[in-house]
Amino acid sequence: MPVAVAETPQRSNPDHEEYQYLDLIRRIISTGQSRPDRTGTGTVSLFAPPSLRFSLLDNTLPLLTTKRVFTRGVIEELLWFVSGCTDGQVLADKGVNIWEGNGSREYLDKVGLGRRRVGDLGPVYGFQWRHFGAEYGTCEDDYKGKGVDQLARVVDTIKNNPTDRRIVLSAWNPKDLGIMALPPCHMFCQFYVTLPSTPESKPQLSCLMYQRSCDLGLGVPFNIASYALLTHMIAHLTGCEAKEFILQMGDAHVYKDHVEPLAVQLEREPREFPKLVWKRTREEIEASGGVDGFRYDDFGVEGYKPMGKIEMKMSKA
């Protein structure tokens, strides 16, 4: 049954976009349905709440401020997706352990993927982005030139046919779901180019992402930052200005063991979002490989002043 939460605190900046996220958490906890889930933890859930919309103008990066978001992890995982890599050990070696549970020996055996080596996650996000339709072997195979490179097509279409209504990037491939360590939660996104209104202005790039399963406590802050950053990356590469990131959720839920720590977060007042600063020009990134040329040192985040970390346990199947 719904759980009582504290009254909404007084807001000195009521128009801050982070309140969309905080208000949704409050609504889920107060009115959502109690449901079992595959992890055994239990959730409180709502289906298809209103979209969350975040402005990316003026190089804004919507890193939530009422708790610290693991920014280095967001960047490294996104670059891992972009590279097409499916080896969780590559991230773990960089101190980013967010896929460690799903690539462990115990987990792979449990989901019927026992012949895979530890860390081999199967054809997850990056494989679908860069090699959709290719036959998956192992995370160590060379897939160059195999399958459909959706991400390269997105970049090319934005450059050459910006009003196309099919600028879509999909991670959901029914054929491959059974051999993925974890089916994609953030399933697909669509890009939209707003044409310049004056000869001096740039086209503006927006992204709408649909997420089927949305862990409000841990996953969603990460996902907001990741797709906002992806939009900034593609805008930078295509000569656009990043305009907006929109998140549409399916099953939006709060794990029951996150209710108490989230109550602490709900009492906090958001601070100003930080700015993304590019350390290399578009031409320099193009010269080093285009969409494959981004590296961690390209990203600078200025003015990020979040409140303290809030501990929440990650539920695992």
N, C-alpha and C positions, 0 to 999 in steps of 0.2 A: 504494500500500500504506500501512497505518497508519504514523504517525510517532511516534517515541519522545518523551515529554515528561518533565519533571522529576518527581520524587516529590512527592506532596502535602505541602505544608509544615505544620508544627505550627499548630493553630488555637486561639486563645484564646477565640474566640466561635463555636464550631462550629454553633450553631443559626441563625446569620445567614442570612436568606433569599437573599442574593446568592450564597451557595455553590451553590444549585441551578443557577444560570447558569454559574458557573465550573466546576463538576463536569461539566456537560453538554459544555462546550468540551473539557475534558480527555478525556472519553469519546469524543467525535467524532474528535479528533485521533488517539487511541490505537487505536480499533477501527473507525472509519468506513470506508466504501468510497470509493475514489478514482474520481471521475466527471468526465467532460467537462461543460461547461455552455455556454450561449449566448454568454457573454462571451469565451470562449476562455482564461480564467484557470485553470480547473480547481478542483474542490472536493474536500473529504473530507466524506462525508455519512452521516447516519443518518435512517431514516424513522420518524416517529411516536414520538419519545421521550416519557417521562412528562411530564405537565403541569408547568409552573412555577406556583407559587401565591404570591401576595404579599398580605399583610394591608394594608388601607388604613385600619384603625381608628385613632382618635386623629389623624385628618388626615395619616396617613403617606403620603408620596409616594415610591415605589420608584425613585428615580434612582440608578443604579449608582454606587458610590463608588470602585471599583478603577481607574476612569479617569473623566475628566470627560465628562458628557453635555451636549450643547448645549441647555440648558434653554430659552433664548429661542427657538431653532428649533423645539423641541417645541411650545411654546405657540402660536407664530405659525402653524405648519403646521396644528395642530388647529383654530384659529379659522378658518383658510382652508377646511378641510374643512367645518366647521359652516356657513360662509356659502354653501356650494355653489359656490365659485369654482373654475375650472379653468384659470386664467391663471397660469402659473408666474412671469411677470414681476412679478406683484403681490408674491410672496414675495421675489424677487430685489431688488426696490426697497427691501425692508426689511433687506437684507443676509443673507437666508436663501436659499442657493443650492443646496439639496438636489435641486431638480427641474431645475436648469439644463441638465444633460446630456441629459435626456429631452425638453427643449423646444427644443433647438438646431436650427438649420437643417439641419445635417449629419444629425442623428439622425432628424428628421421625414422628410427625403427618403429616408433609408435604409429606414424602415419603411413606406413607401408613403403618407405623409401630407404630401406635398410642397405641397399646396394650402393647408395651414394656415400661419398666420403664426407666427413664432418665439414660443414661450411658450404656444401653444394646445395643451394636453395632451389635449383631447378629454374624453369623459364619464367622467373618473376619479372617485375616491372621493367628493368633495363633491357632485358632480352626482347620483350614485346615492343618496347619503344623503337628498338634498333633492328630487330630481326623477326618481325611478326610473320608467322607462318612457316618459319624454318623448323626442321626437325631438331629437337634438343637431345644432346648426348650427355656431356658433362660440362661443368663450369670451366674446364681447362681446354675445351675444344676451340678451334678457330672458326668463327662464324662470319668472317669478313665476306661481304658480297652475297650473303644468304638471307632470304626472307625480305620483307618490306621494311625499309628504314623510314619509319613514320616520322621521326623527329627531323630528319633531313628534309623530308617532304613538307613538313610544317614550315620550316625556315624558308624553303624555296618558294612556297605558295605565298607567304606573307610578302616576300620581296617582289614577286612577279604577278600575282593575282590576288591582291589584298581584299577584294570584295567577295572572294569565294566563300560559300557557306559550308564548305566541307573541310575546314582546317581543324581536324580532329586528331587527337592522340589517345589511343586506347591501350589499356593494359589488360582488358578483359578478353580472354581468348578461351571460349568453352572447351576447345580441343585440348588445351594444355592444363586446365585447372587441376586435373587429377595427379599431375606430376610436379606441381608447385608445392613447396613446403608450406606456403600460405597463399591462398587466393588473394588477389588485390582488393584492398579496402577502397583506396582512391582509384576508381575504375577508368575514368576517361575525362578528358577536358576538351573544350572547344575554344578556339581563339577568334577574336573579332577585331578588325582594324577600323578605327574611326578615321576617315579620310581628313586630311588637313583642310581647315576652313580658309586659310590664307596662304599665299605663296611662301611666306616666311615660316609657317608653323610646320611641325612634324606630324606624320600620322601617329595615332595613339593605339596601343595594343592592350586589349583586355582579355582575361581568361576566366571562363566558367568551368569549374570542376565539380563532377558528381562523385560523391563518396557514399558507398552502400552501407558501410559500418563505421560508426563514428564514436570513438572513445573520447568523450569531452575532456576528461581529466588529463590524460597523457598524450593521446594521439593527435587530436585536433589542433592544439597550439603548434605542434611540429608541422602538420600538414598545411596550415595556413601560411607559415613561414616558407615552406618548401615551394609551394606553387606560386606564391608571390615572387620568390626569388627566380623561379623558372621563367616567369613572365618578364621579369627585368632582364634576364639573360637573353631571351629571344628578342626582346625589344632592342637591346644594345647591339645585337648582331645584325638586325635588319634595318637599323636606322630609324626606329620608332621611339616614341616616348611611352613608357609603361603607364597605363591609365587606371585599371581597376582589376581586382581579383574578387570573384564571386564564388562562394562555396555553397553548393546545394547538398544537403544531407538526406540520406534514407533513414536508416535506423540510428537515431541520435540517442546515445545512452551514457549514463553515469554508472560505473561499477559501484556496488554497494559499499565496498571498503574504501572508496574515494569520497564518500559523502562528507565525512568529518573533515578531512584536509581541505576539501573544496569550500566548506563553510568558512574556513579561515580566509581563503582567497576572495570570497564574496564580500568580505568586509574591507577589502583594499580598494583604493581609488587609483585608476589608471594614470600613468604618466605619458608624456609625449613619445610617440613612436620614433625610432631612430631613422637615419638616412643611410642609403647604400651609396658607397663611393667606389667608382671603378678605378683600378690601379693601372689598367692598360686600355688603349683606345680600341675601337671596333676594328680598325685596320690591323692593329697588332694581333688581335685575337684571330682575325681572318687568316692572317699570314701564318699563324701557328696551327691551323687546322680547322678553322670555322667552329662549328658547334662542338667539335672534339678538342678544340684548342684551349678551352677554359681550364684554369688551374686554381687551386685554393687561394693562392696569393693575389688573384685578381680582385678578390672581394674585400672591401673595407666597410665596416659598420660603425658609424659615428653617432654618438649621443644615446647609446643604449644604456639606460639606468633603471633596470628592473628591481623589483623588491625581492626579498630573499626566496631561496628555493623552498618548495613545498614537497615533502616526500610523499610519493604515491607508489604503491606496488604495481608492477605490470602483471596482469593476469595471463596465464599460459594454459593451453589445453593439456 
